[in-house]
Amino acid sequence: MSHEHSHDDHAPQTDDNEGPPGEYEILSRAMQELLEEKGLIKAEQIQKKIEQFDEDYPNRGAKVVARAWTDPEFKARLMENGNKAVAELGISMEADHLIAVENTP
């Protein structure tokens, strides 16, 4: 595979650990390089999506908890079927299976 562009302009993630990259990191980098070489995606698009995910992700759990505290009907639906309940809030669990439990004394 020809490699005619440099990746030196990409800042590494701040949470990168020391040591060699893992299997998934290697696969991810290879996939990104291939998609960029084919002109299907730009590095800026990937970076923007990562930043968007980092910004939105921590708020998802808080949104669910706040709704469960203030809406007993939502809480009941959440306890019955977590994935279906959070979908009402626009949260997709994709392949994960969410099980909600109540924190009681």
N, CA, C and O atoms as a GROMACS GRO file, in nm:
protein
  420
    1MET      N    1   0.086  -0.116   0.000
    1MET     CA    2   0.000   0.000   0.000
    1MET      C    3   0.090   0.123   0.000
    1MET      O    4   0.178   0.135   0.085
    2SER      N    5   0.069   0.214  -0.095
    2SER     CA    6   0.150   0.334  -0.097
    2SER      C    7   0.112   0.424   0.019
    2SER      O    8  -0.002   0.427   0.064
    3HIS      N    9   0.211   0.495   0.065
    3HIS     CA   10   0.188   0.581   0.181
    3HIS      C   11   0.256   0.714   0.152
    3HIS      O   12   0.374   0.732   0.183
    4GLU      N   13   0.182   0.807   0.091
    4GLU     CA   14   0.241   0.931   0.044
    4GLU      C   15   0.212   1.051   0.131
    4GLU      O   16   0.251   1.162   0.097
    5HIS      N   17   0.145   1.032   0.243
    5HIS     CA   18   0.116   1.147   0.328
    5HIS      C   19   0.168   1.122   0.469
    5HIS      O   20   0.188   1.008   0.510
    6SER      N   21   0.189   1.231   0.541
    6SER     CA   22   0.247   1.222   0.675
    6SER      C   23   0.139   1.235   0.780
    6SER      O   24   0.040   1.306   0.761
    7HIS      N   25   0.159   1.167   0.891
    7HIS     CA   26   0.067   1.178   1.004
    7HIS      C   27   0.128   1.258   1.118
    7HIS      O   28   0.077   1.259   1.229
    8ASP      N   29   0.240   1.326   1.088
    8ASP     CA   30   0.308   1.404   1.192
    8ASP      C   31   0.224   1.522   1.240
    8ASP      O   32   0.246   1.572   1.350
    9ASP      N   33   0.128   1.566   1.159
    9ASP     CA   34   0.048   1.682   1.197
    9ASP      C   35  -0.067   1.645   1.291
    9ASP      O   36  -0.137   1.735   1.338
   10HIS      N   37  -0.087   1.517   1.319
   10HIS     CA   38  -0.193   1.474   1.410
   10HIS      C   39  -0.138   1.467   1.552
   10HIS      O   40  -0.040   1.396   1.578
   11ALA      N   41  -0.201   1.540   1.642
   11ALA     CA   42  -0.158   1.532   1.782
   11ALA      C   43  -0.205   1.400   1.841
   11ALA      O   44  -0.318   1.358   1.817
   12PRO      N   45  -0.120   1.334   1.919
   12PRO     CA   46  -0.163   1.209   1.982
   12PRO      C   47  -0.268   1.235   2.088
   12PRO      O   48  -0.274   1.345   2.145
   13GLN      N   49  -0.350   1.136   2.115
   13GLN     CA   50  -0.448   1.148   2.221
   13GLN      C   51  -0.378   1.173   2.353
   13GLN      O   52  -0.268   1.121   2.376
   14THR      N   53  -0.440   1.252   2.439
   14THR     CA   54  -0.378   1.282   2.568
   14THR      C   55  -0.379   1.162   2.660
   14THR      O   56  -0.302   1.159   2.756
   15ASP      N   57  -0.464   1.062   2.635
   15ASP     CA   58  -0.470   0.946   2.722
   15ASP      C   59  -0.387   0.829   2.669
   15ASP      O   60  -0.399   0.717   2.718
   16ASP      N   61  -0.304   0.854   2.568
   16ASP     CA   62  -0.219   0.748   2.516
   16ASP      C   63  -0.124   0.700   2.626
   16ASP      O   64  -0.064   0.780   2.697
   17ASN      N   65  -0.112   0.570   2.637
   17ASN     CA   66  -0.020   0.511   2.734
   17ASN      C   67   0.116   0.494   2.670
   17ASN      O   68   0.129   0.488   2.547
   18GLU      N   69   0.217   0.485   2.753
   18GLU     CA   70   0.351   0.455   2.703
   18GLU      C   71   0.353   0.310   2.656
   18GLU      O   72   0.272   0.228   2.700
   19GLY      N   73   0.443   0.280   2.568
   19GLY     CA   74   0.456   0.143   2.522
   19GLY      C   75   0.402   0.126   2.382
   19GLY      O   76   0.348   0.220   2.323
   20PRO      N   77   0.416   0.007   2.330
   20PRO     CA   78   0.372  -0.019   2.192
   20PRO      C   79   0.220  -0.015   2.182
   20PRO      O   80   0.149  -0.045   2.278
   21PRO      N   81   0.170   0.021   2.064
   21PRO     CA   82   0.024   0.023   2.045
   21PRO      C   83  -0.034  -0.118   2.051
   21PRO      O   84   0.032  -0.215   2.014
   22GLY      N   85  -0.157  -0.126   2.097
   22GLY     CA   86  -0.226  -0.254   2.103
   22GLY      C   87  -0.283  -0.293   1.968
   22GLY      O   88  -0.279  -0.215   1.872
   23GLU      N   89  -0.336  -0.413   1.962
   23GLU     CA   90  -0.390  -0.468   1.837
   23GLU      C   91  -0.500  -0.379   1.779
   23GLU      O   92  -0.500  -0.351   1.659
   24TYR      N   93  -0.593  -0.333   1.864
   24TYR     CA   94  -0.704  -0.252   1.814
   24TYR      C   95  -0.658  -0.115   1.769
   24TYR      O   96  -0.713  -0.059   1.674
   25GLU      N   97  -0.559  -0.060   1.836
   25GLU     CA   98  -0.506   0.069   1.793
   25GLU      C   99  -0.439   0.056   1.657
   25GLU      O  100  -0.454   0.144   1.572
   26ILE      N  101  -0.365  -0.051   1.636
   26ILE     CA  102  -0.300  -0.074   1.507
   26ILE      C  103  -0.405  -0.089   1.396
   26ILE      O  104  -0.392  -0.030   1.289
   27LEU      N  105  -0.508  -0.168   1.423
   27LEU     CA  106  -0.615  -0.187   1.324
   27LEU      C  107  -0.688  -0.056   1.296
   27LEU      O  108  -0.720  -0.025   1.181
   28SER      N  109  -0.713   0.021   1.402
   28SER     CA  110  -0.782   0.149   1.386
   28SER      C  111  -0.701   0.245   1.301
   28SER      O  112  -0.754   0.311   1.212
   29ARG      N  113  -0.572   0.253   1.330
   29ARG     CA  114  -0.485   0.342   1.251
   29ARG      C  115  -0.480   0.298   1.104
   29ARG      O  116  -0.487   0.382   1.014
   30ALA      N  117  -0.470   0.168   1.082
   30ALA     CA  118  -0.464   0.118   0.944
   30ALA      C  119  -0.593   0.150   0.869
   30ALA      O  120  -0.590   0.191   0.753
   31MET      N  121  -0.706   0.132   0.936
   31MET     CA  122  -0.836   0.161   0.874
   31MET      C  123  -0.846   0.310   0.841
   31MET      O  124  -0.891   0.348   0.733
   32GLN      N  125  -0.805   0.394   0.936
   32GLN     CA  126  -0.812   0.538   0.913
   32GLN      C  127  -0.724   0.577   0.795
   32GLN      O  128  -0.766   0.654   0.709
   33GLU      N  129  -0.602   0.525   0.791
   33GLU     CA  130  -0.511   0.557   0.680
   33GLU      C  131  -0.569   0.514   0.546
   33GLU      O  132  -0.560   0.587   0.447
   34LEU      N  133  -0.628   0.397   0.542
   34LEU     CA  134  -0.687   0.346   0.419
   34LEU      C  135  -0.804   0.434   0.373
   34LEU      O  136  -0.814   0.469   0.256
   35LEU      N  137  -0.890   0.471   0.467
   35LEU     CA  138  -1.004   0.556   0.433
   35LEU      C  139  -0.958   0.693   0.385
   35LEU      O  140  -1.018   0.751   0.294
   36GLU      N  141  -0.852   0.746   0.448
   36GLU     CA  142  -0.798   0.875   0.405
   36GLU      C  143  -0.736   0.864   0.266
   36GLU      O  144  -0.759   0.950   0.180
   37GLU      N  145  -0.658   0.759   0.242
   37GLU     CA  146  -0.595   0.740   0.112
   37GLU      C  147  -0.698   0.727   0.000
   37GLU      O  148  -0.675   0.776  -0.111
   38LYS      N  149  -0.809   0.662   0.028
   38LYS     CA  150  -0.916   0.644  -0.071
   38LYS      C  151  -1.000   0.770  -0.088
   38LYS      O  152  -1.085   0.777  -0.177
   39GLY      N  153  -0.975   0.870  -0.003
   39GLY     CA  154  -1.050   0.995  -0.012
   39GLY      C  155  -1.191   0.985   0.042
   39GLY      O  156  -1.276   1.069   0.010
   40LEU      N  157  -1.218   0.884   0.123
   40LEU     CA  158  -1.353   0.863   0.177
   40LEU      C  159  -1.379   0.943   0.304
   40LEU      O  160  -1.494   0.970   0.338
   41ILE      N  161  -1.272   0.981   0.372
   41ILE     CA  162  -1.287   1.057   0.496
   41ILE      C  163  -1.159   1.138   0.518
   41ILE      O  164  -1.052   1.101   0.471
   42LYS      N  165  -1.173   1.248   0.589
   42LYS     CA  166  -1.058   1.332   0.621
   42LYS      C  167  -1.029   1.321   0.770
   42LYS      O  168  -1.118   1.297   0.851
   43ALA      N  169  -0.903   1.339   0.805
   43ALA     CA  170  -0.861   1.330   0.945
   43ALA      C  171  -0.940   1.428   1.032
   43ALA      O  172  -0.972   1.398   1.147
   44GLU      N  173  -0.973   1.544   0.976
   44GLU     CA  174  -1.048   1.644   1.052
   44GLU      C  175  -1.187   1.594   1.088
   44GLU      O  176  -1.239   1.625   1.196
   45GLN      N  177  -1.247   1.516   1.000
   45GLN     CA  178  -1.380   1.460   1.028
   45GLN      C  179  -1.373   1.361   1.144
   45GLN      O  180  -1.461   1.360   1.230
   46ILE      N  181  -1.270   1.280   1.145
   46ILE     CA  182  -1.254   1.184   1.253
   46ILE      C  183  -1.230   1.257   1.384
   46ILE      O  184  -1.291   1.223   1.486
   47GLN      N  185  -1.143   1.356   1.383
   47GLN     CA  186  -1.113   1.432   1.504
   47GLN      C  187  -1.239   1.501   1.557
   47GLN      O  188  -1.263   1.502   1.677
   48LYS      N  189  -1.318   1.558   1.468
   48LYS     CA  190  -1.441   1.626   1.509
   48LYS      C  191  -1.537   1.527   1.575
   48LYS      O  192  -1.600   1.560   1.676
   49LYS      N  193  -1.549   1.407   1.519
   49LYS     CA  194  -1.638   1.305   1.575
   49LYS      C  195  -1.589   1.260   1.713
   49LYS      O  196  -1.669   1.239   1.804
   50ILE      N  197  -1.458   1.244   1.728
   50ILE     CA  198  -1.402   1.206   1.858
   50ILE      C  199  -1.431   1.314   1.962
   50ILE      O  200  -1.472   1.283   2.074
   51GLU      N  201  -1.411   1.440   1.926
   51GLU     CA  202  -1.438   1.550   2.018
   51GLU      C  203  -1.585   1.556   2.055
   51GLU      O  204  -1.620   1.581   2.170
   52GLN      N  205  -1.672   1.535   1.957
   52GLN     CA  206  -1.816   1.535   1.982
   52GLN      C  207  -1.853   1.422   2.078
   52GLN      O  208  -1.932   1.443   2.170
   53PHE      N  209  -1.797   1.305   2.056
   53PHE     CA  210  -1.824   1.191   2.144
   53PHE      C  211  -1.774   1.219   2.286
   53PHE      O  212  -1.846   1.193   2.383
   54ASP      N  213  -1.652   1.272   2.298
   54ASP     CA  214  -1.596   1.302   2.430
   54ASP      C  215  -1.680   1.405   2.504
   54ASP      O  216  -1.689   1.402   2.627
   55GLU      N  217  -1.740   1.497   2.431
   55GLU     CA  218  -1.823   1.601   2.491
   55GLU      C  219  -1.959   1.547   2.534
   55GLU      O  220  -2.008   1.580   2.642
   56ASP      N  221  -2.020   1.466   2.450
   56ASP     CA  222  -2.156   1.416   2.475
   56ASP      C  223  -2.161   1.297   2.570
   56ASP      O  224  -2.254   1.286   2.650
   57TYR      N  225  -2.063   1.209   2.563
   57TYR     CA  226  -2.070   1.081   2.633
   57TYR      C  227  -2.090   1.094   2.784
   57TYR      O  228  -2.177   1.026   2.839
   58PRO      N  229  -2.011   1.177   2.855
   58PRO     CA  230  -2.028   1.184   3.001
   58PRO      C  231  -2.166   1.233   3.044
   58PRO      O  232  -2.212   1.200   3.153
   59ASN      N  233  -2.231   1.310   2.961
   59ASN     CA  234  -2.362   1.366   2.996
   59ASN      C  235  -2.476   1.266   2.980
   59ASN      O  236  -2.584   1.287   3.034
   60ARG      N  237  -2.452   1.160   2.908
   60ARG     CA  238  -2.560   1.064   2.881
   60ARG      C  239  -2.610   0.999   3.009
   60ARG      O  240  -2.731   0.992   3.031
   61GLY      N  241  -2.522   0.952   3.093
   61GLY     CA  242  -2.563   0.887   3.218
   61GLY      C  243  -2.636   0.982   3.310
   61GLY      O  244  -2.736   0.946   3.372
   62ALA      N  245  -2.585   1.104   3.321
   62ALA     CA  246  -2.648   1.204   3.407
   62ALA      C  247  -2.790   1.235   3.359
   62ALA      O  248  -2.881   1.254   3.439
   63LYS      N  249  -2.807   1.239   3.229
   63LYS     CA  250  -2.939   1.266   3.170
   63LYS      C  251  -3.038   1.155   3.208
   63LYS      O  252  -3.154   1.183   3.240
   64VAL      N  253  -2.993   1.031   3.203
   64VAL     CA  254  -3.079   0.917   3.237
   64VAL      C  255  -3.116   0.920   3.385
   64VAL      O  256  -3.232   0.903   3.420
   65VAL      N  257  -3.017   0.941   3.471
   65VAL     CA  258  -3.041   0.943   3.615
   65VAL      C  259  -3.136   1.056   3.653
   65VAL      O  260  -3.230   1.035   3.730
   66ALA      N  261  -3.113   1.174   3.600
   66ALA     CA  262  -3.199   1.288   3.631
   66ALA      C  263  -3.343   1.261   3.590
   66ALA      O  264  -3.437   1.294   3.663
   67ARG      N  265  -3.360   1.202   3.475
   67ARG     CA  266  -3.496   1.171   3.427
   67ARG      C  267  -3.562   1.066   3.517
   67ARG      O  268  -3.680   1.077   3.547
   68ALA      N  269  -3.485   0.965   3.558
   68ALA     CA  270  -3.541   0.861   3.645
   68ALA      C  271  -3.579   0.917   3.782
   68ALA      O  272  -3.677   0.873   3.841
   69TRP      N  273  -3.503   1.013   3.832
   69TRP     CA  274  -3.534   1.075   3.962
   69TRP      C  275  -3.662   1.157   3.955
   69TRP      O  276  -3.738   1.163   4.052
   70THR      N  277  -3.686   1.219   3.840
   70THR     CA  278  -3.798   1.314   3.830
   70THR      C  279  -3.921   1.257   3.762
   70THR      O  280  -4.027   1.321   3.764
   71ASP      N  281  -3.911   1.141   3.703
   71ASP     CA  282  -4.022   1.083   3.628
   71ASP      C  283  -4.039   0.936   3.667
   71ASP      O  284  -3.972   0.849   3.611
   72PRO      N  285  -4.129   0.907   3.763
   72PRO     CA  286  -4.147   0.769   3.809
   72PRO      C  287  -4.185   0.672   3.697
   72PRO      O  288  -4.146   0.555   3.702
   73GLU      N  289  -4.260   0.718   3.599
   73GLU     CA  290  -4.298   0.630   3.489
   73GLU      C  291  -4.177   0.593   3.403
   73GLU      O  292  -4.162   0.478   3.361
   74PHE      N  293  -4.090   0.692   3.379
   74PHE     CA  294  -3.967   0.664   3.305
   74PHE      C  295  -3.880   0.568   3.385
   74PHE      O  296  -3.822   0.475   3.329
   75LYS      N  297  -3.871   0.591   3.515
   75LYS     CA  298  -3.790   0.503   3.601
   75LYS      C  299  -3.840   0.358   3.591
   75LYS      O  300  -3.759   0.266   3.581
   76ALA      N  301  -3.970   0.339   3.593
   76ALA     CA  302  -4.026   0.204   3.581
   76ALA      C  303  -3.989   0.142   3.447
   76ALA      O  304  -3.954   0.024   3.441
   77ARG      N  305  -3.996   0.221   3.340
   77ARG     CA  306  -3.959   0.169   3.207
   77ARG      C  307  -3.809   0.138   3.203
   77ARG      O  308  -3.767   0.040   3.141
   78LEU      N  309  -3.730   0.221   3.268
   78LEU     CA  310  -3.585   0.200   3.272
   78LEU      C  311  -3.551   0.070   3.345
   78LEU      O  312  -3.464  -0.005   3.301
   79MET      N  313  -3.619   0.045   3.455
   79MET     CA  314  -3.594  -0.077   3.531
   79MET      C  315  -3.639  -0.201   3.453
   79MET      O  316  -3.579  -0.308   3.466
   80GLU      N  317  -3.742  -0.186   3.373
   80GLU     CA  318  -3.796  -0.298   3.295
   80GLU      C  319  -3.709  -0.329   3.172
   80GLU      O  320  -3.677  -0.445   3.146
   81ASN      N  321  -3.671  -0.224   3.098
   81ASN     CA  322  -3.595  -0.243   2.974
   81ASN      C  323  -3.508  -0.119   2.953
   81ASN      O  324  -3.552  -0.020   2.895
   82GLY      N  325  -3.384  -0.126   3.001
   82GLY     CA  326  -3.294  -0.011   2.997
   82GLY      C  327  -3.270   0.043   2.858
   82GLY      O  328  -3.276   0.164   2.836
   83ASN      N  329  -3.244  -0.045   2.763
   83ASN     CA  330  -3.216   0.001   2.626
   83ASN      C  331  -3.333   0.076   2.566
   83ASN      O  332  -3.316   0.181   2.504
   84LYS      N  333  -3.452   0.021   2.584
   84LYS     CA  334  -3.571   0.084   2.527
   84LYS      C  335  -3.598   0.219   2.594
   84LYS      O  336  -3.636   0.315   2.527
   85ALA      N  337  -3.580   0.226   2.726
   85ALA     CA  338  -3.605   0.352   2.798
   85ALA      C  339  -3.508   0.462   2.756
   85ALA      O  340  -3.550   0.574   2.731
   86VAL      N  341  -3.378   0.431   2.748
   86VAL     CA  342  -3.283   0.536   2.711
   86VAL      C  343  -3.299   0.576   2.565
   86VAL      O  344  -3.260   0.687   2.527
   87ALA      N  345  -3.355   0.488   2.482
   87ALA     CA  346  -3.382   0.525   2.343
   87ALA      C  347  -3.481   0.641   2.337
   87ALA      O  348  -3.478   0.721   2.243
   88GLU      N  349  -3.570   0.649   2.437
   88GLU     CA  350  -3.665   0.762   2.444
   88GLU      C  351  -3.591   0.895   2.456
   88GLU      O  352  -3.643   0.999   2.417
   89LEU      N  353  -3.470   0.891   2.511
   89LEU     CA  354  -3.390   1.011   2.530
   89LEU      C  355  -3.292   1.033   2.416
   89LEU      O  356  -3.208   1.123   2.420
   90GLY      N  357  -3.304   0.951   2.313
   90GLY     CA  358  -3.216   0.964   2.198
   90GLY      C  359  -3.080   0.899   2.219
   90GLY      O  360  -2.984   0.930   2.148
   91ILE      N  361  -3.072   0.809   2.316
   91ILE     CA  362  -2.946   0.741   2.345
   91ILE      C  363  -2.953   0.599   2.290
   91ILE      O  364  -3.041   0.521   2.327
   92SER      N  365  -2.860   0.567   2.202
   92SER     CA  366  -2.854   0.433   2.144
   92SER      C  367  -2.746   0.353   2.215
   92SER      O  368  -2.632   0.396   2.224
   93MET      N  369  -2.784   0.238   2.265
   93MET     CA  370  -2.688   0.151   2.331
   93MET      C  371  -2.621   0.057   2.232
   93MET      O  372  -2.533  -0.021   2.269
   94GLU      N  373  -2.660   0.063   2.107
   94GLU     CA  374  -2.605  -0.018   2.000
   94GLU      C  375  -2.602  -0.164   2.040
   94GLU      O  376  -2.708  -0.225   2.056
   95ALA      N  377  -2.485  -0.222   2.058
   95ALA     CA  378  -2.476  -0.365   2.087
   95ALA      C  379  -2.478  -0.395   2.236
   95ALA      O  380  -2.482  -0.512   2.276
   96ASP      N  381  -2.476  -0.292   2.320
   96ASP     CA  382  -2.473  -0.314   2.464
   96ASP      C  383  -2.613  -0.341   2.518
   96ASP      O  384  -2.712  -0.297   2.461
   97HIS      N  385  -2.618  -0.412   2.628
   97HIS     CA  386  -2.744  -0.442   2.695
   97HIS      C  387  -2.741  -0.370   2.830
   97HIS      O  388  -2.666  -0.408   2.919
   98LEU      N  389  -2.822  -0.266   2.843
   98LEU     CA  390  -2.825  -0.184   2.964
   98LEU      C  391  -2.919  -0.244   3.067
   98LEU      O  392  -3.037  -0.268   3.038
   99ILE      N  393  -2.867  -0.268   3.184
   99ILE     CA  394  -2.949  -0.315   3.296
   99ILE      C  395  -2.940  -0.209   3.404
   99ILE      O  396  -2.832  -0.181   3.456
  100ALA      N  397  -3.054  -0.150   3.438
  100ALA     CA  398  -3.058  -0.047   3.542
  100ALA      C  399  -3.089  -0.113   3.676
  100ALA      O  400  -3.173  -0.203   3.684
  101VAL      N  401  -3.022  -0.067   3.779
  101VAL     CA  402  -3.049  -0.113   3.915
  101VAL      C  403  -3.071   0.009   4.002
  101VAL      O  404  -3.015   0.116   3.977
  102GLU      N  405  -3.151  -0.008   4.104
  102GLU     CA  406  -3.182   0.103   4.193
  102GLU      C  407  -3.090   0.100   4.313
  102GLU      O  408  -3.067  -0.006   4.373
  103ASN      N  409  -3.037   0.215   4.348
  103ASN     CA  410  -2.950   0.228   4.464
  103ASN      C  411  -3.038   0.261   4.584
  103ASN      O  412  -3.080   0.375   4.602
  104THR      N  413  -3.065   0.161   4.666
  104THR     CA  414  -3.152   0.180   4.782
  104THR      C  415  -3.075   0.148   4.909
  104THR      O  416  -2.980   0.071   4.907
  105PRO      N  417  -3.117   0.209   5.022
  105PRO     CA  418  -3.047   0.184   5.148
  105PRO      C  419  -3.069   0.042   5.198
  105PRO      O  420  -3.017   0.005   5.304
   0.00000   0.00000   0.00000
